[in-house]
Amino acid sequence: MSGTSPDGRLFVGETVDEEHARTGERVEIDPDDLTTHGVIVGMTGSGKTGLGVALLEEALLEGVPTLILDPK
């Protein structure tokens, strides 16, 4: 399950339940909700890089100008 939605929303993953199993419910972001700045924070191993890569790929597929900085 990947790729942008027919309505142009950015697909970033699926919801998970209490046992950390995927529910199949898509999590999508409207490109118009993206502002000029954003930050992804979390503990080591929490999936920050994976989320960043997913956002970058989806934004590029929709033609959203994107600049990503990873200070590490």
PDB file of N, H, CA, C and O in Angstrom:
ATOM      1  N   MET A   1       0.851  -1.172   0.000  1.00  0.00           N
ATOM      2  CA  MET A   1       0.000   0.000   0.000  1.00  0.00           C
ATOM      3  C   MET A   1       0.898   1.235   0.000  1.00  0.00           C
ATOM      4  O   MET A   1       1.509   1.550   1.021  1.00  0.00           O
ATOM      5  N   SER A   2       0.984   1.920  -1.098  1.00  0.00           N
ATOM      6  H   SER A   2       0.488   1.665  -1.928  1.00  0.00           H
ATOM      7  CA  SER A   2       1.793   3.131  -1.154  1.00  0.00           C
ATOM      8  C   SER A   2       1.295   4.008  -2.283  1.00  0.00           C
ATOM      9  O   SER A   2       0.383   3.642  -3.024  1.00  0.00           O
ATOM     10  N   GLY A   3       1.906   5.163  -2.399  1.00  0.00           N
ATOM     11  H   GLY A   3       2.647   5.460  -1.797  1.00  0.00           H
ATOM     12  CA  GLY A   3       1.554   6.078  -3.463  1.00  0.00           C
ATOM     13  C   GLY A   3       0.545   7.108  -3.025  1.00  0.00           C
ATOM     14  O   GLY A   3      -0.123   6.973  -2.000  1.00  0.00           O
ATOM     15  N   THR A   4       0.458   8.136  -3.835  1.00  0.00           N
ATOM     16  H   THR A   4       1.000   8.246  -4.668  1.00  0.00           H
ATOM     17  CA  THR A   4      -0.452   9.219  -3.499  1.00  0.00           C
ATOM     18  C   THR A   4      -1.894   8.808  -3.764  1.00  0.00           C
ATOM     19  O   THR A   4      -2.167   7.888  -4.535  1.00  0.00           O
ATOM     20  N   SER A   5      -2.788   9.497  -3.123  1.00  0.00           N
ATOM     21  H   SER A   5      -2.567  10.245  -2.497  1.00  0.00           H
ATOM     22  CA  SER A   5      -4.215   9.260  -3.299  1.00  0.00           C
ATOM     23  C   SER A   5      -4.680   9.908  -4.590  1.00  0.00           C
ATOM     24  O   SER A   5      -4.023  10.815  -5.103  1.00  0.00           O
ATOM     25  N   PRO A   6      -5.803   9.453  -5.118  1.00  0.00           N
ATOM     26  CA  PRO A   6      -6.352  10.089  -6.309  1.00  0.00           C
ATOM     27  C   PRO A   6      -6.662  11.574  -6.090  1.00  0.00           C
ATOM     28  O   PRO A   6      -6.638  12.361  -7.036  1.00  0.00           O
ATOM     29  N   ASP A   7      -6.955  11.955  -4.834  1.00  0.00           N
ATOM     30  H   ASP A   7      -6.975  11.316  -4.066  1.00  0.00           H
ATOM     31  CA  ASP A   7      -7.274  13.355  -4.558  1.00  0.00           C
ATOM     32  C   ASP A   7      -6.040  14.199  -4.252  1.00  0.00           C
ATOM     33  O   ASP A   7      -6.176  15.358  -3.860  1.00  0.00           O
ATOM     34  N   GLY A   8      -4.824  13.637  -4.426  1.00  0.00           N
ATOM     35  H   GLY A   8      -4.713  12.696  -4.745  1.00  0.00           H
ATOM     36  CA  GLY A   8      -3.601  14.411  -4.260  1.00  0.00           C
ATOM     37  C   GLY A   8      -3.063  14.464  -2.842  1.00  0.00           C
ATOM     38  O   GLY A   8      -2.095  15.178  -2.581  1.00  0.00           O
ATOM     39  N   ARG A   9      -3.669  13.722  -1.915  1.00  0.00           N
ATOM     40  H   ARG A   9      -4.456  13.141  -2.127  1.00  0.00           H
ATOM     41  CA  ARG A   9      -3.171  13.710  -0.542  1.00  0.00           C
ATOM     42  C   ARG A   9      -1.915  12.854  -0.469  1.00  0.00           C
ATOM     43  O   ARG A   9      -1.740  11.935  -1.269  1.00  0.00           O
ATOM     44  N   LEU A  10      -1.036  13.153   0.493  1.00  0.00           N
ATOM     45  H   LEU A  10      -1.178  13.899   1.144  1.00  0.00           H
ATOM     46  CA  LEU A  10       0.225  12.442   0.647  1.00  0.00           C
ATOM     47  C   LEU A  10       0.051  11.264   1.601  1.00  0.00           C
ATOM     48  O   LEU A  10      -0.348  11.449   2.750  1.00  0.00           O
ATOM     49  N   PHE A  11       0.347  10.065   1.133  1.00  0.00           N
ATOM     50  H   PHE A  11       0.671   9.914   0.199  1.00  0.00           H
ATOM     51  CA  PHE A  11       0.241   8.858   1.945  1.00  0.00           C
ATOM     52  C   PHE A  11       1.505   8.721   2.784  1.00  0.00           C
ATOM     53  O   PHE A  11       2.609   8.715   2.239  1.00  0.00           O
ATOM     54  N   VAL A  12       1.358   8.611   4.118  1.00  0.00           N
ATOM     55  H   VAL A  12       0.461   8.616   4.561  1.00  0.00           H
ATOM     56  CA  VAL A  12       2.530   8.488   4.992  1.00  0.00           C
ATOM     57  C   VAL A  12       2.549   7.193   5.799  1.00  0.00           C
ATOM     58  O   VAL A  12       3.494   6.963   6.553  1.00  0.00           O
ATOM     59  N   GLY A  13       1.546   6.353   5.664  1.00  0.00           N
ATOM     60  H   GLY A  13       0.778   6.540   5.052  1.00  0.00           H
ATOM     61  CA  GLY A  13       1.553   5.080   6.376  1.00  0.00           C
ATOM     62  C   GLY A  13       0.159   4.627   6.747  1.00  0.00           C
ATOM     63  O   GLY A  13      -0.836   5.057   6.165  1.00  0.00           O
ATOM     64  N   GLU A  14       0.113   3.737   7.742  1.00  0.00           N
ATOM     65  H   GLU A  14       0.922   3.388   8.215  1.00  0.00           H
ATOM     66  CA  GLU A  14      -1.152   3.197   8.219  1.00  0.00           C
ATOM     67  C   GLU A  14      -1.226   3.342   9.730  1.00  0.00           C
ATOM     68  O   GLU A  14      -0.201   3.428  10.407  1.00  0.00           O
ATOM     69  N   THR A  15      -2.439   3.369  10.250  1.00  0.00           N
ATOM     70  H   THR A  15      -3.271   3.299   9.700  1.00  0.00           H
ATOM     71  CA  THR A  15      -2.607   3.388  11.697  1.00  0.00           C
ATOM     72  C   THR A  15      -2.270   2.000  12.254  1.00  0.00           C
ATOM     73  O   THR A  15      -2.311   1.001  11.536  1.00  0.00           O
ATOM     74  N   VAL A  16      -1.938   1.962  13.549  1.00  0.00           N
ATOM     75  H   VAL A  16      -1.905   2.774  14.132  1.00  0.00           H
ATOM     76  CA  VAL A  16      -1.649   0.699  14.220  1.00  0.00           C
ATOM     77  C   VAL A  16      -2.540   0.578  15.455  1.00  0.00           C
ATOM     78  O   VAL A  16      -2.986   1.579  16.015  1.00  0.00           O
ATOM     79  N   ASP A  17      -2.789  -0.647  15.864  1.00  0.00           N
ATOM     80  H   ASP A  17      -2.427  -1.461  15.409  1.00  0.00           H
ATOM     81  CA  ASP A  17      -3.622  -0.872  17.042  1.00  0.00           C
ATOM     82  C   ASP A  17      -2.753  -1.014  18.294  1.00  0.00           C
ATOM     83  O   ASP A  17      -1.547  -0.769  18.251  1.00  0.00           O
ATOM     84  N   GLU A  18      -3.375  -1.411  19.412  1.00  0.00           N
ATOM     85  H   GLU A  18      -4.355  -1.610  19.447  1.00  0.00           H
ATOM     86  CA  GLU A  18      -2.678  -1.509  20.692  1.00  0.00           C
ATOM     87  C   GLU A  18      -1.550  -2.535  20.668  1.00  0.00           C
ATOM     88  O   GLU A  18      -0.590  -2.416  21.429  1.00  0.00           O
ATOM     89  N   GLU A  19      -1.656  -3.541  19.802  1.00  0.00           N
ATOM     90  H   GLU A  19      -2.436  -3.638  19.184  1.00  0.00           H
ATOM     91  CA  GLU A  19      -0.614  -4.572  19.688  1.00  0.00           C
ATOM     92  C   GLU A  19       0.418  -4.219  18.625  1.00  0.00           C
ATOM     93  O   GLU A  19       1.239  -5.056  18.250  1.00  0.00           O
ATOM     94  N   HIS A  20       0.376  -2.977  18.140  1.00  0.00           N
ATOM     95  H   HIS A  20      -0.291  -2.297  18.444  1.00  0.00           H
ATOM     96  CA  HIS A  20       1.296  -2.468  17.113  1.00  0.00           C
ATOM     97  C   HIS A  20       1.123  -3.171  15.766  1.00  0.00           C
ATOM     98  O   HIS A  20       2.065  -3.247  14.978  1.00  0.00           O
ATOM     99  N   ALA A  21      -0.053  -3.672  15.510  1.00  0.00           N
ATOM    100  H   ALA A  21      -0.819  -3.610  16.151  1.00  0.00           H
ATOM    101  CA  ALA A  21      -0.364  -4.293  14.223  1.00  0.00           C
ATOM    102  C   ALA A  21      -1.063  -3.267  13.333  1.00  0.00           C
ATOM    103  O   ALA A  21      -1.879  -2.476  13.807  1.00  0.00           O
ATOM    104  N   ARG A  22      -0.740  -3.286  12.059  1.00  0.00           N
ATOM    105  H   ARG A  22      -0.077  -3.928  11.674  1.00  0.00           H
ATOM    106  CA  ARG A  22      -1.371  -2.369  11.106  1.00  0.00           C
ATOM    107  C   ARG A  22      -2.869  -2.654  11.011  1.00  0.00           C
ATOM    108  O   ARG A  22      -3.303  -3.806  11.015  1.00  0.00           O
ATOM    109  N   THR A  23      -3.641  -1.582  10.926  1.00  0.00           N
ATOM    110  H   THR A  23      -3.289  -0.646  10.922  1.00  0.00           H
ATOM    111  CA  THR A  23      -5.093  -1.732  10.813  1.00  0.00           C
ATOM    112  C   THR A  23      -5.573  -1.664   9.369  1.00  0.00           C
ATOM    113  O   THR A  23      -6.705  -2.047   9.077  1.00  0.00           O
ATOM    114  N   GLY A  24      -4.730  -1.184   8.466  1.00  0.00           N
ATOM    115  H   GLY A  24      -3.810  -0.873   8.704  1.00  0.00           H
ATOM    116  CA  GLY A  24      -5.136  -1.014   7.080  1.00  0.00           C
ATOM    117  C   GLY A  24      -5.724   0.356   6.798  1.00  0.00           C
ATOM    118  O   GLY A  24      -5.989   0.687   5.643  1.00  0.00           O
ATOM    119  N   GLU A  25      -5.932   1.159   7.835  1.00  0.00           N
ATOM    120  H   GLU A  25      -5.716   0.890   8.774  1.00  0.00           H
ATOM    121  CA  GLU A  25      -6.458   2.513   7.659  1.00  0.00           C
ATOM    122  C   GLU A  25      -5.315   3.448   7.250  1.00  0.00           C
ATOM    123  O   GLU A  25      -4.337   3.604   7.981  1.00  0.00           O
ATOM    124  N   ARG A  26      -5.452   4.061   6.086  1.00  0.00           N
ATOM    125  H   ARG A  26      -6.247   3.935   5.492  1.00  0.00           H
ATOM    126  CA  ARG A  26      -4.402   4.934   5.564  1.00  0.00           C
ATOM    127  C   ARG A  26      -4.293   6.233   6.355  1.00  0.00           C
ATOM    128  O   ARG A  26      -5.299   6.791   6.795  1.00  0.00           O
ATOM    129  N   VAL A  27      -3.067   6.707   6.531  1.00  0.00           N
ATOM    130  H   VAL A  27      -2.250   6.255   6.174  1.00  0.00           H
ATOM    131  CA  VAL A  27      -2.810   8.017   7.126  1.00  0.00           C
ATOM    132  C   VAL A  27      -2.311   8.900   5.994  1.00  0.00           C
ATOM    133  O   VAL A  27      -1.291   8.601   5.373  1.00  0.00           O
ATOM    134  N   GLU A  28      -3.022   9.981   5.724  1.00  0.00           N
ATOM    135  H   GLU A  28      -3.851  10.224   6.229  1.00  0.00           H
ATOM    136  CA  GLU A  28      -2.705  10.863   4.609  1.00  0.00           C
ATOM    137  C   GLU A  28      -2.662  12.310   5.080  1.00  0.00           C
ATOM    138  O   GLU A  28      -3.317  12.683   6.053  1.00  0.00           O
ATOM    139  N   ILE A  29      -1.879  13.118   4.372  1.00  0.00           N
ATOM    140  H   ILE A  29      -1.347  12.815   3.581  1.00  0.00           H
ATOM    141  CA  ILE A  29      -1.731  14.539   4.692  1.00  0.00           C
ATOM    142  C   ILE A  29      -2.088  15.344   3.443  1.00  0.00           C
ATOM    143  O   ILE A  29      -1.669  15.004   2.337  1.00  0.00           O
ATOM    144  N   ASP A  30      -2.847  16.386   3.623  1.00  0.00           N
ATOM    145  H   ASP A  30      -3.187  16.662   4.522  1.00  0.00           H
ATOM    146  CA  ASP A  30      -3.149  17.308   2.530  1.00  0.00           C
ATOM    147  C   ASP A  30      -1.916  18.180   2.302  1.00  0.00           C
ATOM    148  O   ASP A  30      -1.448  18.816   3.246  1.00  0.00           O
ATOM    149  N   PRO A  31      -1.368  18.234   1.074  1.00  0.00           N
ATOM    150  CA  PRO A  31      -0.179  19.058   0.824  1.00  0.00           C
ATOM    151  C   PRO A  31      -0.369  20.519   1.231  1.00  0.00           C
ATOM    152  O   PRO A  31       0.602  21.188   1.582  1.00  0.00           O
ATOM    153  N   ASP A  32      -1.599  21.020   1.190  1.00  0.00           N
ATOM    154  H   ASP A  32      -2.388  20.476   0.905  1.00  0.00           H
ATOM    155  CA  ASP A  32      -1.852  22.401   1.582  1.00  0.00           C
ATOM    156  C   ASP A  32      -1.668  22.620   3.085  1.00  0.00           C
ATOM    157  O   ASP A  32      -1.536  23.757   3.536  1.00  0.00           O
ATOM    158  N   ASP A  33      -1.658  21.520   3.866  1.00  0.00           N
ATOM    159  H   ASP A  33      -1.765  20.596   3.500  1.00  0.00           H
ATOM    160  CA  ASP A  33      -1.441  21.636   5.308  1.00  0.00           C
ATOM    161  C   ASP A  33       0.039  21.792   5.656  1.00  0.00           C
ATOM    162  O   ASP A  33       0.374  22.156   6.784  1.00  0.00           O
ATOM    163  N   LEU A  34       0.916  21.522   4.707  1.00  0.00           N
ATOM    164  H   LEU A  34       0.643  21.227   3.791  1.00  0.00           H
ATOM    165  CA  LEU A  34       2.348  21.666   4.960  1.00  0.00           C
ATOM    166  C   LEU A  34       2.703  23.156   4.959  1.00  0.00           C
ATOM    167  O   LEU A  34       2.328  23.890   4.045  1.00  0.00           O
ATOM    168  N   THR A  35       3.416  23.584   5.974  1.00  0.00           N
ATOM    169  H   THR A  35       3.720  22.987   6.716  1.00  0.00           H
ATOM    170  CA  THR A  35       3.815  24.982   6.071  1.00  0.00           C
ATOM    171  C   THR A  35       5.263  25.123   5.640  1.00  0.00           C
ATOM    172  O   THR A  35       5.850  24.182   5.105  1.00  0.00           O
ATOM    173  N   THR A  36       5.840  26.288   5.869  1.00  0.00           N
ATOM    174  H   THR A  36       5.363  27.052   6.303  1.00  0.00           H
ATOM    175  CA  THR A  36       7.214  26.524   5.409  1.00  0.00           C
ATOM    176  C   THR A  36       8.254  25.789   6.232  1.00  0.00           C
ATOM    177  O   THR A  36       9.367  25.580   5.751  1.00  0.00           O
ATOM    178  N   HIS A  37       7.932  25.387   7.461  1.00  0.00           N
ATOM    179  H   HIS A  37       7.028  25.557   7.851  1.00  0.00           H
ATOM    180  CA  HIS A  37       8.897  24.704   8.317  1.00  0.00           C
ATOM    181  C   HIS A  37       8.225  23.544   9.044  1.00  0.00           C
ATOM    182  O   HIS A  37       7.026  23.580   9.322  1.00  0.00           O
ATOM    183  N   GLY A  38       9.001  22.536   9.341  1.00  0.00           N
ATOM    184  H   GLY A  38       9.975  22.507   9.115  1.00  0.00           H
ATOM    185  CA  GLY A  38       8.494  21.413  10.108  1.00  0.00           C
ATOM    186  C   GLY A  38       9.661  20.694  10.754  1.00  0.00           C
ATOM    187  O   GLY A  38      10.811  20.867  10.349  1.00  0.00           O
ATOM    188  N   VAL A  39       9.368  19.903  11.743  1.00  0.00           N
ATOM    189  H   VAL A  39       8.434  19.763  12.073  1.00  0.00           H
ATOM    190  CA  VAL A  39      10.400  19.131  12.427  1.00  0.00           C
ATOM    191  C   VAL A  39       9.809  17.783  12.826  1.00  0.00           C
ATOM    192  O   VAL A  39       8.640  17.690  13.199  1.00  0.00           O
ATOM    193  N   ILE A  40      10.625  16.755  12.743  1.00  0.00           N
ATOM    194  H   ILE A  40      11.575  16.831  12.440  1.00  0.00           H
ATOM    195  CA  ILE A  40      10.239  15.423  13.193  1.00  0.00           C
ATOM    196  C   ILE A  40      11.143  15.098  14.377  1.00  0.00           C
ATOM    197  O   ILE A  40      12.365  15.054  14.235  1.00  0.00           O
ATOM    198  N   VAL A  41      10.549  14.871  15.532  1.00  0.00           N
ATOM    199  H   VAL A  41       9.556  14.907  15.647  1.00  0.00           H
ATOM    200  CA  VAL A  41      11.330  14.540  16.724  1.00  0.00           C
ATOM    201  C   VAL A  41      10.858  13.208  17.293  1.00  0.00           C
ATOM    202  O   VAL A  41       9.702  12.822  17.118  1.00  0.00           O
ATOM    203  N   GLY A  42      11.751  12.518  17.967  1.00  0.00           N
ATOM    204  H   GLY A  42      12.690  12.831  18.109  1.00  0.00           H
ATOM    205  CA  GLY A  42      11.405  11.251  18.600  1.00  0.00           C
ATOM    206  C   GLY A  42      12.654  10.579  19.117  1.00  0.00           C
ATOM    207  O   GLY A  42      13.775  11.006  18.840  1.00  0.00           O
ATOM    208  N   MET A  43      12.444   9.537  19.862  1.00  0.00           N
ATOM    209  H   MET A  43      11.534   9.190  20.087  1.00  0.00           H
ATOM    210  CA  MET A  43      13.548   8.785  20.442  1.00  0.00           C
ATOM    211  C   MET A  43      14.243   7.949  19.370  1.00  0.00           C
ATOM    212  O   MET A  43      13.683   7.713  18.299  1.00  0.00           O
ATOM    213  N   THR A  44      15.443   7.511  19.657  1.00  0.00           N
ATOM    214  H   THR A  44      15.898   7.703  20.527  1.00  0.00           H
ATOM    215  CA  THR A  44      16.187   6.638  18.768  1.00  0.00           C
ATOM    216  C   THR A  44      15.350   5.400  18.448  1.00  0.00           C
ATOM    217  O   THR A  44      14.805   4.751  19.341  1.00  0.00           O
ATOM    218  N   GLY A  45      15.261   5.089  17.153  1.00  0.00           N
ATOM    219  H   GLY A  45      15.703   5.616  16.427  1.00  0.00           H
ATOM    220  CA  GLY A  45      14.524   3.904  16.727  1.00  0.00           C
ATOM    221  C   GLY A  45      13.026   4.072  16.622  1.00  0.00           C
ATOM    222  O   GLY A  45      12.306   3.092  16.427  1.00  0.00           O
ATOM    223  N   SER A  46      12.536   5.308  16.750  1.00  0.00           N
ATOM    224  H   SER A  46      13.121   6.103  16.908  1.00  0.00           H
ATOM    225  CA  SER A  46      11.087   5.515  16.731  1.00  0.00           C
ATOM    226  C   SER A  46      10.509   5.681  15.330  1.00  0.00           C
ATOM    227  O   SER A  46       9.289   5.742  15.175  1.00  0.00           O
ATOM    228  N   GLY A  47      11.353   5.756  14.311  1.00  0.00           N
ATOM    229  H   GLY A  47      12.344   5.707  14.436  1.00  0.00           H
ATOM    230  CA  GLY A  47      10.859   5.840  12.938  1.00  0.00           C
ATOM    231  C   GLY A  47      10.923   7.217  12.309  1.00  0.00           C
ATOM    232  O   GLY A  47      10.235   7.471  11.320  1.00  0.00           O
ATOM    233  N   LYS A  48      11.740   8.121  12.860  1.00  0.00           N
ATOM    234  H   LYS A  48      12.299   7.915  13.663  1.00  0.00           H
ATOM    235  CA  LYS A  48      11.844   9.483  12.319  1.00  0.00           C
ATOM    236  C   LYS A  48      12.343   9.469  10.875  1.00  0.00           C
ATOM    237  O   LYS A  48      11.777  10.150  10.019  1.00  0.00           O
ATOM    238  N   THR A  49      13.387   8.706  10.599  1.00  0.00           N
ATOM    239  H   THR A  49      13.846   8.152  11.294  1.00  0.00           H
ATOM    240  CA  THR A  49      13.933   8.659   9.240  1.00  0.00           C
ATOM    241  C   THR A  49      12.924   8.066   8.272  1.00  0.00           C
ATOM    242  O   THR A  49      12.758   8.577   7.165  1.00  0.00           O
ATOM    243  N   GLY A  50      12.251   7.002   8.671  1.00  0.00           N
ATOM    244  H   GLY A  50      12.386   6.587   9.570  1.00  0.00           H
ATOM    245  CA  GLY A  50      11.241   6.389   7.808  1.00  0.00           C
ATOM    246  C   GLY A  50      10.117   7.351   7.469  1.00  0.00           C
ATOM    247  O   GLY A  50       9.676   7.419   6.322  1.00  0.00           O
ATOM    248  N   LEU A  51       9.650   8.096   8.468  1.00  0.00           N
ATOM    249  H   LEU A  51      10.008   8.041   9.400  1.00  0.00           H
ATOM    250  CA  LEU A  51       8.610   9.095   8.222  1.00  0.00           C
ATOM    251  C   LEU A  51       9.128  10.188   7.301  1.00  0.00           C
ATOM    252  O   LEU A  51       8.425  10.618   6.387  1.00  0.00           O
ATOM    253  N   GLY A  52      10.352  10.638   7.538  1.00  0.00           N
ATOM    254  H   GLY A  52      10.923  10.288   8.281  1.00  0.00           H
ATOM    255  CA  GLY A  52      10.932  11.683   6.693  1.00  0.00           C
ATOM    256  C   GLY A  52      11.060  11.244   5.242  1.00  0.00           C
ATOM    257  O   GLY A  52      10.747  12.009   4.329  1.00  0.00           O
ATOM    258  N   VAL A  53      11.514  10.025   5.029  1.00  0.00           N
ATOM    259  H   VAL A  53      11.768   9.404   5.770  1.00  0.00           H
ATOM    260  CA  VAL A  53      11.647   9.494   3.668  1.00  0.00           C
ATOM    261  C   VAL A  53      10.277   9.376   3.007  1.00  0.00           C
ATOM    262  O   VAL A  53      10.113   9.730   1.839  1.00  0.00           O
ATOM    263  N   ALA A  54       9.297   8.877   3.755  1.00  0.00           N
ATOM    264  H   ALA A  54       9.431   8.589   4.703  1.00  0.00           H
ATOM    265  CA  ALA A  54       7.941   8.750   3.194  1.00  0.00           C
ATOM    266  C   ALA A  54       7.383  10.118   2.817  1.00  0.00           C
ATOM    267  O   ALA A  54       6.817  10.277   1.735  1.00  0.00           O
ATOM    268  N   LEU A  55       7.534  11.104   3.695  1.00  0.00           N
ATOM    269  H   LEU A  55       7.994  10.975   4.574  1.00  0.00           H
ATOM    270  CA  LEU A  55       7.058  12.459   3.390  1.00  0.00           C
ATOM    271  C   LEU A  55       7.766  13.039   2.174  1.00  0.00           C
ATOM    272  O   LEU A  55       7.133  13.643   1.309  1.00  0.00           O
ATOM    273  N   LEU A  56       9.075  12.855   2.110  1.00  0.00           N
ATOM    274  H   LEU A  56       9.590  12.364   2.813  1.00  0.00           H
ATOM    275  CA  LEU A  56       9.848  13.370   0.970  1.00  0.00           C
ATOM    276  C   LEU A  56       9.382  12.738  -0.337  1.00  0.00           C
ATOM    277  O   LEU A  56       9.126  13.447  -1.310  1.00  0.00           O
ATOM    278  N   GLU A  57       9.272  11.421  -0.368  1.00  0.00           N
ATOM    279  H   GLU A  57       9.480  10.845   0.423  1.00  0.00           H
ATOM    280  CA  GLU A  57       8.847  10.739  -1.593  1.00  0.00           C
ATOM    281  C   GLU A  57       7.460  11.193  -2.040  1.00  0.00           C
ATOM    282  O   GLU A  57       7.246  11.482  -3.217  1.00  0.00           O
ATOM    283  N   GLU A  58       6.536  11.252  -1.111  1.00  0.00           N
ATOM    284  H   GLU A  58       6.710  11.017  -0.154  1.00  0.00           H
ATOM    285  CA  GLU A  58       5.174  11.642  -1.456  1.00  0.00           C
ATOM    286  C   GLU A  58       5.109  13.101  -1.910  1.00  0.00           C
ATOM    287  O   GLU A  58       4.399  13.426  -2.862  1.00  0.00           O
ATOM    288  N   ALA A  59       5.844  13.973  -1.232  1.00  0.00           N
ATOM    289  H   ALA A  59       6.420  13.709  -0.459  1.00  0.00           H
ATOM    290  CA  ALA A  59       5.862  15.386  -1.618  1.00  0.00           C
ATOM    291  C   ALA A  59       6.423  15.549  -3.027  1.00  0.00           C
ATOM    292  O   ALA A  59       5.879  16.312  -3.825  1.00  0.00           O
ATOM    293  N   LEU A  60       7.497  14.843  -3.338  1.00  0.00           N
ATOM    294  H   LEU A  60       7.939  14.223  -2.690  1.00  0.00           H
ATOM    295  CA  LEU A  60       8.084  14.943  -4.673  1.00  0.00           C
ATOM    296  C   LEU A  60       7.148  14.409  -5.746  1.00  0.00           C
ATOM    297  O   LEU A  60       7.070  14.968  -6.841  1.00  0.00           O
ATOM    298  N   LEU A  61       6.434  13.323  -5.434  1.00  0.00           N
ATOM    299  H   LEU A  61       6.498  12.870  -4.545  1.00  0.00           H
ATOM    300  CA  LEU A  61       5.469  12.778  -6.396  1.00  0.00           C
ATOM    301  C   LEU A  61       4.351  13.769  -6.709  1.00  0.00           C
ATOM    302  O   LEU A  61       3.811  13.775  -7.815  1.00  0.00           O
ATOM    303  N   GLU A  62       4.008  14.604  -5.735  1.00  0.00           N
ATOM    304  H   GLU A  62       4.447  14.600  -4.837  1.00  0.00           H
ATOM    305  CA  GLU A  62       2.952  15.603  -5.928  1.00  0.00           C
ATOM    306  C   GLU A  62       3.504  16.948  -6.406  1.00  0.00           C
ATOM    307  O   GLU A  62       2.735  17.891  -6.592  1.00  0.00           O
ATOM    308  N   GLY A  63       4.811  17.055  -6.608  1.00  0.00           N
ATOM    309  H   GLY A  63       5.436  16.289  -6.457  1.00  0.00           H
ATOM    310  CA  GLY A  63       5.390  18.301  -7.091  1.00  0.00           C
ATOM    311  C   GLY A  63       5.517  19.376  -6.030  1.00  0.00           C
ATOM    312  O   GLY A  63       5.612  20.559  -6.355  1.00  0.00           O
ATOM    313  N   VAL A  64       5.520  18.976  -4.755  1.00  0.00           N
ATOM    314  H   VAL A  64       5.443  18.014  -4.491  1.00  0.00           H
ATOM    315  CA  VAL A  64       5.667  19.940  -3.659  1.00  0.00           C
ATOM    316  C   VAL A  64       7.152  20.262  -3.503  1.00  0.00           C
ATOM    317  O   VAL A  64       7.945  19.349  -3.271  1.00  0.00           O
ATOM    318  N   PRO A  65       7.561  21.539  -3.624  1.00  0.00           N
ATOM    319  CA  PRO A  65       8.973  21.895  -3.427  1.00  0.00           C
ATOM    320  C   PRO A  65       9.407  21.490  -2.021  1.00  0.00           C
ATOM    321  O   PRO A  65       8.733  21.803  -1.040  1.00  0.00           O
ATOM    322  N   THR A  66      10.535  20.796  -1.933  1.00  0.00           N
ATOM    323  H   THR A  66      11.083  20.542  -2.730  1.00  0.00           H
ATOM    324  CA  THR A  66      10.933  20.217  -0.654  1.00  0.00           C
ATOM    325  C   THR A  66      12.431  20.361  -0.423  1.00  0.00           C
ATOM    326  O   THR A  66      13.234  20.132  -1.328  1.00  0.00           O
ATOM    327  N   LEU A  67      12.800  20.742   0.792  1.00  0.00           N
ATOM    328  H   LEU A  67      12.148  20.929   1.527  1.00  0.00           H
ATOM    329  CA  LEU A  67      14.193  20.768   1.222  1.00  0.00           C
ATOM    330  C   LEU A  67      14.246  20.032   2.549  1.00  0.00           C
ATOM    331  O   LEU A  67      13.570  20.422   3.501  1.00  0.00           O
ATOM    332  N   ILE A  68      15.042  18.970   2.624  1.00  0.00           N
ATOM    333  H   ILE A  68      15.591  18.653   1.850  1.00  0.00           H
ATOM    334  CA  ILE A  68      15.136  18.163   3.826  1.00  0.00           C
ATOM    335  C   ILE A  68      16.555  18.278   4.365  1.00  0.00           C
ATOM    336  O   ILE A  68      17.521  18.117   3.619  1.00  0.00           O
ATOM    337  N   LEU A  69      16.682  18.555   5.655  1.00  0.00           N
ATOM    338  H   LEU A  69      15.897  18.686   6.261  1.00  0.00           H
ATOM    339  CA  LEU A  69      17.990  18.605   6.313  1.00  0.00           C
ATOM    340  C   LEU A  69      18.009  17.578   7.427  1.00  0.00           C
ATOM    341  O   LEU A  69      17.096  17.539   8.252  1.00  0.00           O
ATOM    342  N   ASP A  70      19.035  16.750   7.462  1.00  0.00           N
ATOM    343  H   ASP A  70      19.777  16.782   6.792  1.00  0.00           H
ATOM    344  CA  ASP A  70      19.230  15.791   8.535  1.00  0.00           C
ATOM    345  C   ASP A  70      20.567  16.107   9.173  1.00  0.00           C
ATOM    346  O   ASP A  70      21.613  15.820   8.592  1.00  0.00           O
ATOM    347  N   PRO A  71      20.550  16.698  10.369  1.00  0.00           N
ATOM    348  CA  PRO A  71      21.803  17.155  10.976  1.00  0.00           C
ATOM    349  C   PRO A  71      22.736  16.027  11.416  1.00  0.00           C
ATOM    350  O   PRO A  71      23.887  16.290  11.764  1.00  0.00           O
ATOM    351  N   LYS A  72      22.269  14.792  11.407  1.00  0.00           N
ATOM    352  H   LYS A  72      21.334  14.579  11.124  1.00  0.00           H
ATOM    353  CA  LYS A  72      23.119  13.695  11.856  1.00  0.00           C
ATOM    354  C   LYS A  72      24.034  13.204  10.757  1.00  0.00           C
ATOM    355  O   LYS A  72      24.817  12.280  10.974  1.00  0.00           O
TER     356      LYS A  72
END
